[in-house]
């Protein structure tokens, strides 16, 4: 354990190697590096300190160094309202680590800072396309990653165990993606991930996320209906399972490791409503870019595939929905008042729920079929009884 973290410490010292360095890194790159380091702090601090005592001194020292590096990165970011608050939060996080505070407290503080950083600098933490199955990048994993992490993620002397559900729950899917970018993470070399596209990195993140749930059954479909925002992007990509209650935590672990199966669990329009709910949350938090991204994902993945079916059922509703989508898109781009945007998001959700109900099979008609079948069966039964009665009378007369 100690040797592994000594190696990580040495790797962090050379984090300015050419593979990671840029003469003038963009604010996106700086923010992504900071987010990456915060995710390591949140996940690994519990292995360094317990009960106010050091468990692993090299790892503890690495954590302290990572906080200092995040502070340095934040000072290089453009000065915006809220950056000073980020710096103060990082200083508070540094003190928590100095005081050897509990792992839960440090994790929550580090994750909260990462979320505020993403909102303030509009960090794109979700792909703009659907995620593939975990098998899509398995050949690449076996070729480039298995030597350190094991063929099924069981770990080894050079890489941590990817099957550990407790540790993996501390990473969001975006965190896993971020570790596969040599511009933002110094752990992997360019030989591992330097030539991967964004899609390949997201797909490899899914492969890694599938290891802790490889032999688990799918979660209850009731959870899928109750939390549609976590079954689609960006909720699946940005949410850390460790911040959720146990049943939902396990469900998200399975969902993000099997995104190709998740798409069949929730009707597209229900998922669109969930995405719009997340868009409203982003907008209220000041993340207009995130809200716009979720709005368009809801349109592309939830509404547009069913538009023609809905057109047959209710043309007037489709026309109204089209106006609402266009109005909201223009409001978010044009900087309309928050009252107008929030009201628009809520009204659109109401109409999408109405559209979903119009596409559902008519329950009344199904009940009629059931009653018709019951009456038919009764009629057959009565006919059989009458026939048997007539036969009995004839025998009696004879």
C-alpha positions as CSV (number, residue, x, y, z in Angstrom):
1,X,0.0,0.0,0.0
2,X,2.7,2.5,1.1
3,X,4.9,1.8,-2.0
4,X,2.0,2.4,-4.3
5,X,1.4,5.8,-2.9
6,X,5.1,6.7,-2.9
7,X,4.9,6.0,-6.6
8,X,1.8,8.2,-6.9
9,X,3.6,11.0,-5.0
10,X,6.6,10.8,-7.4
11,X,4.2,10.9,-10.4
12,X,2.5,13.9,-9.0
13,X,5.8,15.7,-8.6
14,X,6.5,15.3,-12.3
15,X,3.0,16.4,-13.2
16,X,4.5,19.1,-15.4
17,X,6.0,16.6,-17.8
18,X,5.5,17.4,-21.5
19,X,2.6,15.0,-21.9
20,X,0.5,17.1,-19.4
21,X,1.9,20.5,-19.9
22,X,0.7,23.3,-22.0
23,X,2.3,26.7,-22.4
24,X,-1.0,28.5,-22.0
25,X,-3.6,26.0,-20.7
26,X,-7.2,27.0,-21.2
27,X,-9.5,27.6,-18.3
28,X,-11.3,24.4,-19.1
29,X,-8.0,22.5,-18.8
30,X,-7.1,24.1,-15.5
31,X,-10.6,23.5,-14.1
32,X,-10.5,19.9,-15.3
33,X,-7.1,19.3,-13.6
34,X,-8.4,20.8,-10.4
35,X,-11.5,18.7,-10.5
36,X,-9.4,15.6,-11.1
37,X,-7.3,16.2,-8.1
38,X,-10.3,16.9,-5.9
39,X,-11.8,13.6,-6.9
40,X,-8.6,11.8,-5.8
41,X,-8.7,13.6,-2.4
42,X,-12.4,12.7,-1.9
43,X,-11.9,9.1,-2.7
44,X,-8.4,8.3,-1.1
45,X,-8.4,10.4,2.0
46,X,-10.1,7.6,4.0
47,X,-7.1,5.3,3.2
48,X,-4.7,8.0,4.6
49,X,-6.5,8.9,7.9
50,X,-8.9,7.2,10.3
51,X,-10.0,8.3,13.7
52,X,-7.6,11.2,13.7
53,X,-4.6,9.1,13.0
54,X,-2.5,8.6,9.9
55,X,-2.8,5.2,8.3
56,X,-0.5,5.9,5.3
57,X,1.9,8.8,5.7
58,X,3.0,9.0,2.0
59,X,-0.7,9.1,0.9
60,X,-1.5,11.7,3.6
61,X,1.4,13.9,2.4
62,X,0.2,13.5,-1.2
63,X,-3.3,14.7,-0.2
64,X,-1.8,17.9,1.3
65,X,0.2,18.5,-1.8
66,X,-2.8,18.0,-4.0
67,X,-4.8,20.6,-2.1
68,X,-2.0,23.1,-2.6
69,X,-1.9,22.2,-6.3
70,X,-5.6,22.8,-6.6
71,X,-5.2,26.2,-5.0
72,X,-2.5,27.1,-7.4
73,X,-4.7,26.0,-10.4
74,X,-7.6,28.0,-9.1
75,X,-5.5,31.2,-8.9
76,X,-4.6,30.7,-12.6
77,X,-8.3,30.6,-13.6
78,X,-10.0,33.8,-14.8
79,X,-11.2,36.0,-11.9
80,X,-14.9,35.7,-11.6
81,X,-17.4,36.3,-8.8
82,X,-17.1,33.2,-6.7
83,X,-13.4,32.4,-7.2
84,X,-12.5,33.9,-3.9
85,X,-15.1,31.7,-2.3
86,X,-13.5,28.7,-4.0
87,X,-10.1,29.6,-2.6
88,X,-11.5,30.0,0.9
89,X,-13.2,26.6,0.7
90,X,-9.9,25.1,-0.4
91,X,-8.2,26.7,2.6
92,X,-10.9,25.2,4.8
93,X,-10.3,21.8,3.1
94,X,-6.6,22.1,3.7
95,X,-7.2,22.7,7.4
96,X,-9.5,19.7,7.6
97,X,-6.7,17.6,6.2
98,X,-4.2,19.2,8.6
99,X,-6.5,18.4,11.5
100,X,-7.0,14.8,10.3
101,X,-10.7,15.3,10.1
102,X,-13.1,12.4,9.3
103,X,-13.1,10.9,5.8
104,X,-16.8,11.8,5.4
105,X,-16.2,15.4,6.1
106,X,-13.2,15.7,3.8
107,X,-15.1,13.8,1.0
108,X,-18.1,16.0,1.1
109,X,-16.1,19.2,1.2
110,X,-13.9,18.1,-1.7
111,X,-16.9,17.1,-3.8
112,X,-18.8,20.3,-3.0
113,X,-15.8,22.3,-4.2
114,X,-15.5,20.3,-7.4
115,X,-19.2,20.9,-8.1
116,X,-18.9,24.7,-7.5
117,X,-15.8,24.8,-9.7
118,X,-17.7,23.1,-12.5
119,X,-20.6,25.5,-12.3
120,X,-18.4,28.7,-12.0
121,X,-16.2,27.8,-15.0
122,X,-18.9,25.9,-16.9
123,X,-16.9,22.7,-17.1
124,X,-18.4,20.2,-19.5
125,X,-18.7,17.0,-17.5
126,X,-21.1,15.0,-19.7
127,X,-20.8,13.6,-23.2
128,X,-23.0,15.0,-26.0
129,X,-23.8,11.5,-27.2
130,X,-25.2,8.2,-25.8
131,X,-22.8,5.9,-24.0
132,X,-22.0,2.4,-25.4
133,X,-22.0,-0.9,-23.7
134,X,-19.0,-1.8,-21.4
135,X,-17.8,-4.3,-23.9
136,X,-17.2,-1.6,-26.6
137,X,-13.7,-0.7,-25.2
138,X,-12.9,-4.0,-23.5
139,X,-10.3,-4.9,-26.1
140,X,-8.5,-1.6,-25.5
141,X,-8.7,-2.2,-21.7
142,X,-7.2,-5.6,-22.1
143,X,-4.4,-4.3,-24.2
144,X,-3.5,-1.1,-22.3
145,X,-4.9,-1.4,-18.8
146,X,-5.0,-5.0,-17.7
147,X,-1.3,-5.1,-17.1
148,X,-1.7,-2.8,-14.1
149,X,-5.3,-3.3,-13.1
150,X,-5.9,-7.0,-13.9
151,X,-8.0,-8.5,-16.7
152,X,-11.2,-8.0,-14.8
153,X,-10.2,-5.0,-12.7
154,X,-9.0,-7.0,-9.8
155,X,-5.9,-4.8,-9.4
156,X,-2.2,-5.7,-9.0
157,X,1.1,-4.4,-7.8
158,X,1.1,-1.4,-10.2
159,X,-2.6,-0.4,-10.1
160,X,-5.5,-0.2,-7.7
161,X,-8.4,-2.6,-7.5
162,X,-11.2,-1.4,-9.8
163,X,-13.7,-3.9,-8.4
164,X,-13.8,-2.3,-5.0
165,X,-17.4,-0.9,-4.9
166,X,-16.8,1.4,-1.9
167,X,-13.8,3.1,-3.6
168,X,-15.4,3.2,-7.1
169,X,-18.6,4.7,-5.6
170,X,-16.5,7.8,-4.8
171,X,-15.9,8.6,-8.5
172,X,-18.4,9.9,-10.9
173,X,-18.3,8.7,-14.4
174,X,-16.8,12.0,-15.3
175,X,-14.1,11.5,-12.7
176,X,-13.2,8.2,-14.4
177,X,-13.2,9.9,-17.8
178,X,-10.9,12.7,-16.4
179,X,-8.3,10.2,-15.2
180,X,-8.0,9.0,-18.9
181,X,-6.9,12.4,-20.2
182,X,-3.1,13.0,-20.1
183,X,-3.8,16.8,-20.2
184,X,-5.6,16.7,-16.8
185,X,-4.1,13.6,-15.1
186,X,-0.5,12.6,-14.7
187,X,-1.0,9.0,-13.5
188,X,-1.3,7.5,-16.9
189,X,1.2,7.9,-19.6
190,X,0.5,9.0,-23.2
191,X,1.0,5.4,-24.3
192,X,-2.1,4.5,-22.3
193,X,-4.6,7.2,-23.2
194,X,-2.8,9.9,-25.3
195,X,-4.4,8.9,-28.6
196,X,-7.9,8.2,-27.4
197,X,-10.8,10.3,-28.6
198,X,-13.3,11.8,-26.2
199,X,-15.9,9.1,-27.1
200,X,-13.3,6.4,-26.5
201,X,-12.4,7.8,-23.1
202,X,-16.1,7.9,-22.0
203,X,-16.5,4.4,-23.3
204,X,-13.5,3.2,-21.4
205,X,-14.8,4.9,-18.3
206,X,-18.0,2.8,-18.7
207,X,-15.9,-0.3,-19.0
208,X,-14.1,0.5,-15.7
209,X,-17.4,1.4,-14.0
210,X,-18.8,-2.0,-15.0
211,X,-16.3,-4.0,-13.0
212,X,-17.8,-3.6,-9.5
213,X,-21.2,-4.6,-10.7
214,X,-20.2,-7.4,-13.2
215,X,-22.1,-10.1,-11.3
216,X,-25.0,-8.1,-9.9
217,X,-28.6,-8.3,-10.9
218,X,-30.3,-5.1,-12.3
219,X,-31.8,-2.8,-9.7
220,X,-35.6,-2.6,-9.2
221,X,-37.5,-1.0,-12.1
222,X,-39.3,1.1,-9.4
223,X,-36.0,3.1,-8.8
224,X,-35.7,3.7,-12.5
225,X,-39.2,5.2,-12.6
226,X,-38.6,7.3,-9.5
227,X,-35.2,8.7,-10.6
228,X,-35.2,9.1,-14.4
229,X,-32.7,11.9,-14.2
230,X,-30.0,9.4,-13.1
231,X,-30.6,7.1,-16.0
232,X,-29.8,9.6,-18.6
233,X,-27.1,12.1,-19.3
234,X,-25.8,14.2,-17.6
235,X,-27.1,12.8,-14.3
236,X,-25.4,9.5,-14.9
237,X,-22.1,11.1,-15.7
238,X,-21.8,13.7,-13.0
239,X,-23.4,12.1,-9.9
240,X,-21.1,10.4,-7.4
241,X,-22.8,7.2,-6.1
242,X,-21.2,7.8,-2.6
243,X,-23.4,10.9,-2.1
244,X,-26.6,8.8,-2.5
245,X,-28.5,6.5,-0.1
246,X,-27.6,2.9,-0.2
247,X,-30.3,1.4,-2.5
248,X,-29.9,4.3,-5.0
249,X,-26.1,4.2,-4.7
250,X,-26.1,0.6,-5.8
251,X,-28.6,1.3,-8.6
252,X,-26.5,4.1,-10.1
253,X,-23.4,1.9,-9.9
254,X,-25.2,-0.7,-12.1
255,X,-26.8,1.9,-14.4
256,X,-23.6,3.6,-15.3
257,X,-21.9,0.3,-15.9
258,X,-24.7,-0.8,-18.2
259,X,-25.9,2.3,-20.1
260,X,-26.9,0.3,-23.1
261,X,-29.5,-1.6,-21.0
262,X,-30.6,1.5,-19.1
263,X,-32.1,3.2,-22.1
264,X,-34.9,0.6,-22.2
265,X,-35.9,1.1,-18.5
266,X,-37.4,4.6,-18.7
267,X,-39.7,5.9,-21.5
268,X,-37.9,8.7,-23.5
269,X,-40.4,11.4,-22.5
270,X,-40.0,10.5,-18.8
271,X,-36.2,10.8,-19.2
272,X,-36.7,14.1,-21.0
273,X,-38.7,15.4,-18.0
274,X,-35.8,14.2,-15.7
275,X,-33.3,16.1,-17.8
276,X,-35.3,19.3,-17.7
277,X,-35.5,19.0,-13.9
278,X,-31.7,18.8,-13.8
279,X,-31.6,21.7,-16.3
280,X,-33.6,23.8,-13.8
281,X,-31.3,22.9,-11.0
282,X,-28.3,23.9,-13.1
283,X,-29.9,27.2,-14.1
284,X,-30.8,28.1,-10.5
285,X,-27.2,27.4,-9.6
286,X,-25.9,29.8,-12.2
287,X,-24.8,27.2,-14.8
288,X,-26.6,28.4,-17.9
289,X,-24.4,26.4,-20.2
290,X,-25.2,23.2,-18.3
291,X,-28.9,24.0,-18.4
292,X,-28.8,24.6,-22.1
293,X,-26.9,21.3,-22.7
294,X,-29.5,19.3,-20.7
295,X,-32.3,21.1,-22.6
296,X,-30.9,20.0,-25.9
297,X,-30.2,16.5,-24.7
298,X,-33.9,16.2,-23.5
299,X,-35.0,17.3,-27.0
300,X,-32.6,15.0,-28.9
301,X,-32.9,11.9,-26.8
302,X,-36.4,12.2,-25.3
303,X,-38.7,14.2,-27.5
304,X,-37.5,14.1,-31.1
305,X,-37.6,10.3,-31.4
306,X,-41.3,10.2,-30.5
307,X,-42.4,13.4,-32.3
308,X,-43.9,11.6,-35.3
309,X,-45.9,9.2,-33.1
310,X,-47.2,12.1,-31.0
311,X,-48.1,14.1,-34.1
312,X,-50.6,11.4,-35.0
313,X,-52.2,11.5,-31.6
314,X,-52.2,15.3,-31.0
315,X,-51.0,17.7,-33.6
316,X,-51.9,20.8,-31.6
317,X,-49.8,19.6,-28.6
318,X,-46.8,18.9,-30.9
319,X,-47.0,22.5,-32.3
320,X,-47.2,23.9,-28.8
321,X,-44.2,21.8,-27.7
322,X,-42.2,23.0,-30.7
323,X,-42.8,26.6,-29.7
324,X,-41.8,25.9,-26.1
325,X,-38.5,24.2,-27.1
326,X,-37.6,27.1,-29.4
327,X,-38.6,29.7,-26.9
328,X,-36.6,28.1,-24.1
329,X,-33.5,27.7,-26.3
330,X,-33.7,31.4,-27.3
331,X,-34.3,32.5,-23.7
332,X,-31.2,30.6,-22.4
333,X,-29.0,31.9,-25.3
334,X,-30.4,35.4,-25.1
335,X,-30.2,35.9,-21.4
336,X,-34.0,36.2,-20.6
337,X,-35.1,36.8,-17.0
338,X,-34.8,33.9,-14.6
339,X,-38.5,34.0,-13.9
340,X,-39.2,33.4,-17.6
341,X,-36.7,30.6,-18.0
342,X,-37.8,28.7,-14.9
343,X,-41.5,29.1,-15.8
344,X,-40.7,27.9,-19.3
345,X,-38.9,24.8,-18.0
346,X,-41.7,23.9,-15.7
347,X,-44.4,24.4,-18.4
348,X,-42.4,22.3,-20.8
349,X,-42.2,19.5,-18.2
350,X,-46.0,19.6,-17.7
351,X,-46.6,19.3,-21.5
352,X,-44.1,16.5,-21.8
353,X,-45.9,14.6,-19.1
354,X,-49.1,15.2,-21.0
355,X,-47.5,13.9,-24.2
356,X,-46.3,10.8,-22.4
357,X,-49.8,10.0,-21.2
358,X,-51.2,10.4,-24.7
359,X,-48.7,7.8,-26.0
360,X,-49.5,5.3,-23.2
361,X,-51.9,2.4,-24.0
362,X,-55.5,3.4,-23.1
363,X,-56.2,1.8,-19.8
364,X,-59.9,2.0,-20.1
365,X,-59.9,0.1,-23.4
366,X,-57.7,-2.6,-21.8
367,X,-60.2,-2.9,-18.9
368,X,-63.1,-3.3,-21.4
369,X,-61.2,-6.1,-23.0
370,X,-60.8,-7.8,-19.6
371,X,-64.5,-7.5,-18.8
372,X,-65.5,-8.7,-22.3
373,X,-63.3,-11.8,-21.7
374,X,-64.9,-12.4,-18.3
375,X,-68.4,-12.1,-19.7
376,X,-67.5,-14.3,-22.6
377,X,-66.3,-17.0,-20.2
378,X,-69.4,-16.7,-18.1
379,X,-71.6,-17.0,-21.3
380,X,-69.7,-20.2,-22.2
381,X,-70.2,-21.5,-18.6
382,X,-73.9,-20.8,-18.6
383,X,-74.3,-22.4,-22.0
384,X,-72.5,-25.5,-20.8
385,X,-74.8,-25.7,-17.7
386,X,-78.0,-25.3,-19.8
387,X,-76.8,-28.1,-22.2
388,X,-76.0,-30.4,-19.2
389,X,-79.5,-29.6,-17.7
390,X,-81.3,-30.5,-21.0
391,X,-79.4,-33.7,-21.3
392,X,-80.3,-34.7,-17.8
393,X,-84.0,-34.0,-18.4
394,X,-84.0,-36.2,-21.5
395,X,-82.4,-39.1,-19.5
396,X,-85.0,-38.7,-16.7
397,X,-87.9,-39.0,-19.2
398,X,-86.5,-42.1,-20.6
